[in-house]
Amino acid sequence: MTKTLIVLLGPTGVGKTDLSIRIARHYNTEITSSDSRQVYREMRIGTAVPEKEQLEAVKHHFIHTHSIHDYFSSWECEQKTLALLKNQFKDKDQMLMVGGSMMYIDAVCNGIDLIPTISPEIRKEVCDRYEEKGLEAIQAELKELDPVFYEQVDLHNAKRVVHAVEVCLMSGKPYSSLRTNKAKERDFKIIKIGLNRDRAELYDRINQRVDIMMKEGQEEEAKSLFEFCDLNSMNTVGYKELFEYFRGNISLDKAIELIKRNSRHYAKRQLSWFRRDEKIQWFHPDQEDEIIAYLDEQIKG
């Protein structure tokens, strides 16, 4: 039988976790996470890590395996997940990957070009320049170093612009020259299940989840990490807004309002990204029977 990776994806707050437990149990398999923040052990409430009972019900991989001080990228996700799948497929016919981090999912399914690891010195150098001179200065630097990628990238996405400059300086080559954009062959089958809800329903769930997170102690969790707020891992919705509150720049109510707004915006970006992939079969999270039936048909086919 062909080994199969089932990918359960969708926007934040849609309801992936509960369904993933039931799917994993149905196929008697384990779950590997493709969430770029649940990997960090210091971040629990704000990243909506599965509950203790859920983690015990099904074995999970890449949940709280790294520190916020560790560098974990989509390339590391690809390499570690492929190694895990190779081992798991010795005994299992299916594995389930769950998450909403677009670049991580893409890396595992299609591969990622080998981008050099950025040295702490270059990372600090570019970060200092960004903080001192602003995004426009980094945009101008990228235009000079790599005019091709400058025309392709979302120039308002500071993280991507900064990273591209870092790669140019680290490699001595334009970032665009290192990107082949060719999908790599995988020796296993991939079935992608996308979850979505009506926009009003999804946004209401996101707002409610933020309220629940705050009641569970998100403010205290963020406060315990405030001294590390400059780390790349802490540039995360649910934390960066509270950091602004701790700095005295906004009120707590405003921080909560921004967490909800930014979470909704992130969900919108996720859906825009996923909708470009014609291989994704979309369902409402309540369609468990239909999802299982579709998976059974695809696995046998």
Contacts in CASP RR format, 6 or more apart in sequence:
PFRMAT RR
TARGET T0000
AUTHOR 0000-0000-0000
METHOD contacts of the structure
MODEL  1
MTKTLIVLLGPTGVGKTDLSIRIARHYNTEITSSDSRQVYREMRIGTAVP
EKEQLEAVKHHFIHTHSIHDYFSSWECEQKTLALLKNQFKDKDQMLMVGG
SMMYIDAVCNGIDLIPTISPEIRKEVCDRYEEKGLEAIQAELKELDPVFY
EQVDLHNAKRVVHAVEVCLMSGKPYSSLRTNKAKERDFKIIKIGLNRDRA
ELYDRINQRVDIMMKEGQEEEAKSLFEFCDLNSMNTVGYKELFEYFRGNI
SLDKAIELIKRNSRHYAKRQLSWFRRDEKIQWFHPDQEDEIIAYLDEQIK
G
1 93 0 8 1.000
2 188 0 8 1.000
2 189 0 8 1.000
3 85 0 8 1.000
3 89 0 8 1.000
3 92 0 8 1.000
3 93 0 8 1.000
3 94 0 8 1.000
3 95 0 8 1.000
3 187 0 8 1.000
3 188 0 8 1.000
3 189 0 8 1.000
4 93 0 8 1.000
4 94 0 8 1.000
4 95 0 8 1.000
4 188 0 8 1.000
4 189 0 8 1.000
4 190 0 8 1.000
4 191 0 8 1.000
4 298 0 8 1.000
4 299 0 8 1.000
5 85 0 8 1.000
5 94 0 8 1.000
5 95 0 8 1.000
5 96 0 8 1.000
5 97 0 8 1.000
5 108 0 8 1.000
5 109 0 8 1.000
5 186 0 8 1.000
5 188 0 8 1.000
5 189 0 8 1.000
5 190 0 8 1.000
5 191 0 8 1.000
6 23 0 8 1.000
6 27 0 8 1.000
6 94 0 8 1.000
6 95 0 8 1.000
6 96 0 8 1.000
6 97 0 8 1.000
6 191 0 8 1.000
6 193 0 8 1.000
6 295 0 8 1.000
7 34 0 8 1.000
7 97 0 8 1.000
7 98 0 8 1.000
7 105 0 8 1.000
7 108 0 8 1.000
7 109 0 8 1.000
7 190 0 8 1.000
7 191 0 8 1.000
7 192 0 8 1.000
7 193 0 8 1.000
8 16 0 8 1.000
8 19 0 8 1.000
8 20 0 8 1.000
8 23 0 8 1.000
8 96 0 8 1.000
8 97 0 8 1.000
8 98 0 8 1.000
8 99 0 8 1.000
8 193 0 8 1.000
8 194 0 8 1.000
8 195 0 8 1.000
9 16 0 8 1.000
9 34 0 8 1.000
9 98 0 8 1.000
9 99 0 8 1.000
9 100 0 8 1.000
9 105 0 8 1.000
9 192 0 8 1.000
9 193 0 8 1.000
9 194 0 8 1.000
9 195 0 8 1.000
9 274 0 8 1.000
9 280 0 8 1.000
10 16 0 8 1.000
10 99 0 8 1.000
10 100 0 8 1.000
10 194 0 8 1.000
10 195 0 8 1.000
10 196 0 8 1.000
10 270 0 8 1.000
10 271 0 8 1.000
10 274 0 8 1.000
11 100 0 8 1.000
11 196 0 8 1.000
11 202 0 8 1.000
11 266 0 8 1.000
11 267 0 8 1.000
11 268 0 8 1.000
11 270 0 8 1.000
11 271 0 8 1.000
11 274 0 8 1.000
12 48 0 8 1.000
12 100 0 8 1.000
12 206 0 8 1.000
12 263 0 8 1.000
12 266 0 8 1.000
12 267 0 8 1.000
12 270 0 8 1.000
13 48 0 8 1.000
13 202 0 8 1.000
13 205 0 8 1.000
13 206 0 8 1.000
13 209 0 8 1.000
13 263 0 8 1.000
13 267 0 8 1.000
14 195 0 8 1.000
14 196 0 8 1.000
14 197 0 8 1.000
14 202 0 8 1.000
14 205 0 8 1.000
14 267 0 8 1.000
14 285 0 8 1.000
15 195 0 8 1.000
15 205 0 8 1.000
15 285 0 8 1.000
16 98 0 8 1.000
16 99 0 8 1.000
16 100 0 8 1.000
16 195 0 8 1.000
16 285 0 8 1.000
17 48 0 8 1.000
17 50 0 8 1.000
17 54 0 8 1.000
17 98 0 8 1.000
18 54 0 8 1.000
18 285 0 8 1.000
19 195 0 8 1.000
19 285 0 8 1.000
19 288 0 8 1.000
19 291 0 8 1.000
20 31 0 8 1.000
20 58 0 8 1.000
20 96 0 8 1.000
20 98 0 8 1.000
21 31 0 8 1.000
21 50 0 8 1.000
21 54 0 8 1.000
21 57 0 8 1.000
21 58 0 8 1.000
22 288 0 8 1.000
23 96 0 8 1.000
23 291 0 8 1.000
23 292 0 8 1.000
23 295 0 8 1.000
24 30 0 8 1.000
24 31 0 8 1.000
24 58 0 8 1.000
24 96 0 8 1.000
25 57 0 8 1.000
25 58 0 8 1.000
26 292 0 8 1.000
27 93 0 8 1.000
27 94 0 8 1.000
27 96 0 8 1.000
27 295 0 8 1.000
28 92 0 8 1.000
29 88 0 8 1.000
29 92 0 8 1.000
29 94 0 8 1.000
29 95 0 8 1.000
29 96 0 8 1.000
30 58 0 8 1.000
30 59 0 8 1.000
30 60 0 8 1.000
30 61 0 8 1.000
30 88 0 8 1.000
30 92 0 8 1.000
30 95 0 8 1.000
30 96 0 8 1.000
31 58 0 8 1.000
31 59 0 8 1.000
31 60 0 8 1.000
31 61 0 8 1.000
31 96 0 8 1.000
31 97 0 8 1.000
31 98 0 8 1.000
32 60 0 8 1.000
32 61 0 8 1.000
32 62 0 8 1.000
32 81 0 8 1.000
32 84 0 8 1.000
32 85 0 8 1.000
32 95 0 8 1.000
32 96 0 8 1.000
32 97 0 8 1.000
32 98 0 8 1.000
33 39 0 8 1.000
33 60 0 8 1.000
33 61 0 8 1.000
33 62 0 8 1.000
33 63 0 8 1.000
33 97 0 8 1.000
33 98 0 8 1.000
33 99 0 8 1.000
34 62 0 8 1.000
34 77 0 8 1.000
34 81 0 8 1.000
34 97 0 8 1.000
34 98 0 8 1.000
34 99 0 8 1.000
34 100 0 8 1.000
34 101 0 8 1.000
34 104 0 8 1.000
34 105 0 8 1.000
34 108 0 8 1.000
35 47 0 8 1.000
35 62 0 8 1.000
35 63 0 8 1.000
35 98 0 8 1.000
35 99 0 8 1.000
35 100 0 8 1.000
35 101 0 8 1.000
35 104 0 8 1.000
36 72 0 8 1.000
36 74 0 8 1.000
36 77 0 8 1.000
36 101 0 8 1.000
36 103 0 8 1.000
36 104 0 8 1.000
37 43 0 8 1.000
37 47 0 8 1.000
37 101 0 8 1.000
37 233 0 8 1.000
37 236 0 8 1.000
38 47 0 8 1.000
38 48 0 8 1.000
38 49 0 8 1.000
38 62 0 8 1.000
38 63 0 8 1.000
38 64 0 8 1.000
39 62 0 8 1.000
39 63 0 8 1.000
39 64 0 8 1.000
39 65 0 8 1.000
39 66 0 8 1.000
39 72 0 8 1.000
40 47 0 8 1.000
40 64 0 8 1.000
40 66 0 8 1.000
40 67 0 8 1.000
40 68 0 8 1.000
40 70 0 8 1.000
40 72 0 8 1.000
40 233 0 8 1.000
41 64 0 8 1.000
41 65 0 8 1.000
41 66 0 8 1.000
41 67 0 8 1.000
42 67 0 8 1.000
42 68 0 8 1.000
42 224 0 8 1.000
42 225 0 8 1.000
43 49 0 8 1.000
43 68 0 8 1.000
43 221 0 8 1.000
43 225 0 8 1.000
43 233 0 8 1.000
43 236 0 8 1.000
43 239 0 8 1.000
44 64 0 8 1.000
44 221 0 8 1.000
45 213 0 8 1.000
45 216 0 8 1.000
45 217 0 8 1.000
45 218 0 8 1.000
45 221 0 8 1.000
46 213 0 8 1.000
46 218 0 8 1.000
46 221 0 8 1.000
46 222 0 8 1.000
46 236 0 8 1.000
46 238 0 8 1.000
46 239 0 8 1.000
47 236 0 8 1.000
48 209 0 8 1.000
48 213 0 8 1.000
49 63 0 8 1.000
49 64 0 8 1.000
50 60 0 8 1.000
50 63 0 8 1.000
55 63 0 8 1.000
61 84 0 8 1.000
62 77 0 8 1.000
62 80 0 8 1.000
62 81 0 8 1.000
66 72 0 8 1.000
68 225 0 8 1.000
68 228 0 8 1.000
68 231 0 8 1.000
68 233 0 8 1.000
68 234 0 8 1.000
69 228 0 8 1.000
69 231 0 8 1.000
69 233 0 8 1.000
70 233 0 8 1.000
71 117 0 8 1.000
71 232 0 8 1.000
72 233 0 8 1.000
74 101 0 8 1.000
74 103 0 8 1.000
74 104 0 8 1.000
74 106 0 8 1.000
74 107 0 8 1.000
74 112 0 8 1.000
75 107 0 8 1.000
75 112 0 8 1.000
75 114 0 8 1.000
75 115 0 8 1.000
77 101 0 8 1.000
77 104 0 8 1.000
77 107 0 8 1.000
77 108 0 8 1.000
78 104 0 8 1.000
78 107 0 8 1.000
78 108 0 8 1.000
78 111 0 8 1.000
78 112 0 8 1.000
81 97 0 8 1.000
81 108 0 8 1.000
82 108 0 8 1.000
85 95 0 8 1.000
85 188 0 8 1.000
88 95 0 8 1.000
89 95 0 8 1.000
89 188 0 8 1.000
93 299 0 8 1.000
94 299 0 8 1.000
97 105 0 8 1.000
97 108 0 8 1.000
99 105 0 8 1.000
100 270 0 8 1.000
102 270 0 8 1.000
102 273 0 8 1.000
102 274 0 8 1.000
103 112 0 8 1.000
106 112 0 8 1.000
109 183 0 8 1.000
109 186 0 8 1.000
109 190 0 8 1.000
109 192 0 8 1.000
110 183 0 8 1.000
110 184 0 8 1.000
111 183 0 8 1.000
111 184 0 8 1.000
113 178 0 8 1.000
113 179 0 8 1.000
113 180 0 8 1.000
113 181 0 8 1.000
114 178 0 8 1.000
115 167 0 8 1.000
115 175 0 8 1.000
115 178 0 8 1.000
116 167 0 8 1.000
116 170 0 8 1.000
116 171 0 8 1.000
117 170 0 8 1.000
118 163 0 8 1.000
118 166 0 8 1.000
118 167 0 8 1.000
118 170 0 8 1.000
119 170 0 8 1.000
122 166 0 8 1.000
122 169 0 8 1.000
122 170 0 8 1.000
123 166 0 8 1.000
125 169 0 8 1.000
126 138 0 8 1.000
126 162 0 8 1.000
126 165 0 8 1.000
126 166 0 8 1.000
126 169 0 8 1.000
127 162 0 8 1.000
127 230 0 8 1.000
129 137 0 8 1.000
129 138 0 8 1.000
129 141 0 8 1.000
130 137 0 8 1.000
130 138 0 8 1.000
130 158 0 8 1.000
130 162 0 8 1.000
135 156 0 8 1.000
135 158 0 8 1.000
135 161 0 8 1.000
138 158 0 8 1.000
138 161 0 8 1.000
138 162 0 8 1.000
138 165 0 8 1.000
139 150 0 8 1.000
139 155 0 8 1.000
139 161 0 8 1.000
141 165 0 8 1.000
142 149 0 8 1.000
142 150 0 8 1.000
142 153 0 8 1.000
142 161 0 8 1.000
142 164 0 8 1.000
142 165 0 8 1.000
142 168 0 8 1.000
143 150 0 8 1.000
145 165 0 8 1.000
145 168 0 8 1.000
145 169 0 8 1.000
145 174 0 8 1.000
145 175 0 8 1.000
146 164 0 8 1.000
146 168 0 8 1.000
146 174 0 8 1.000
146 175 0 8 1.000
146 176 0 8 1.000
146 177 0 8 1.000
148 174 0 8 1.000
148 176 0 8 1.000
149 164 0 8 1.000
149 174 0 8 1.000
149 175 0 8 1.000
149 176 0 8 1.000
149 179 0 8 1.000
152 176 0 8 1.000
153 160 0 8 1.000
153 161 0 8 1.000
153 164 0 8 1.000
154 160 0 8 1.000
155 161 0 8 1.000
159 232 0 8 1.000
159 235 0 8 1.000
164 175 0 8 1.000
167 175 0 8 1.000
167 178 0 8 1.000
168 174 0 8 1.000
168 175 0 8 1.000
171 178 0 8 1.000
189 299 0 8 1.000
190 279 0 8 1.000
191 281 0 8 1.000
191 295 0 8 1.000
191 298 0 8 1.000
191 299 0 8 1.000
192 277 0 8 1.000
192 279 0 8 1.000
192 280 0 8 1.000
192 281 0 8 1.000
193 280 0 8 1.000
193 281 0 8 1.000
193 283 0 8 1.000
193 291 0 8 1.000
193 294 0 8 1.000
193 295 0 8 1.000
194 274 0 8 1.000
194 280 0 8 1.000
194 281 0 8 1.000
194 282 0 8 1.000
194 283 0 8 1.000
195 282 0 8 1.000
195 283 0 8 1.000
195 284 0 8 1.000
195 285 0 8 1.000
196 202 0 8 1.000
196 271 0 8 1.000
196 282 0 8 1.000
196 283 0 8 1.000
196 284 0 8 1.000
197 205 0 8 1.000
197 284 0 8 1.000
197 285 0 8 1.000
202 267 0 8 1.000
203 264 0 8 1.000
203 267 0 8 1.000
206 260 0 8 1.000
206 263 0 8 1.000
206 264 0 8 1.000
206 267 0 8 1.000
207 260 0 8 1.000
207 264 0 8 1.000
209 263 0 8 1.000
210 238 0 8 1.000
210 256 0 8 1.000
210 259 0 8 1.000
210 260 0 8 1.000
210 263 0 8 1.000
211 256 0 8 1.000
213 238 0 8 1.000
214 256 0 8 1.000
218 238 0 8 1.000
218 242 0 8 1.000
219 242 0 8 1.000
219 252 0 8 1.000
222 238 0 8 1.000
222 239 0 8 1.000
222 242 0 8 1.000
222 243 0 8 1.000
222 246 0 8 1.000
223 242 0 8 1.000
223 246 0 8 1.000
225 234 0 8 1.000
225 239 0 8 1.000
226 243 0 8 1.000
226 246 0 8 1.000
228 234 0 8 1.000
229 239 0 8 1.000
229 240 0 8 1.000
229 243 0 8 1.000
234 240 0 8 1.000
234 243 0 8 1.000
237 259 0 8 1.000
237 262 0 8 1.000
237 263 0 8 1.000
237 266 0 8 1.000
238 259 0 8 1.000
238 262 0 8 1.000
238 263 0 8 1.000
241 250 0 8 1.000
241 255 0 8 1.000
241 256 0 8 1.000
241 258 0 8 1.000
241 259 0 8 1.000
241 262 0 8 1.000
242 255 0 8 1.000
242 259 0 8 1.000
244 250 0 8 1.000
244 255 0 8 1.000
244 258 0 8 1.000
245 251 0 8 1.000
245 252 0 8 1.000
245 254 0 8 1.000
245 255 0 8 1.000
250 258 0 8 1.000
274 280 0 8 1.000
281 294 0 8 1.000
283 290 0 8 1.000
283 291 0 8 1.000
283 294 0 8 1.000
END
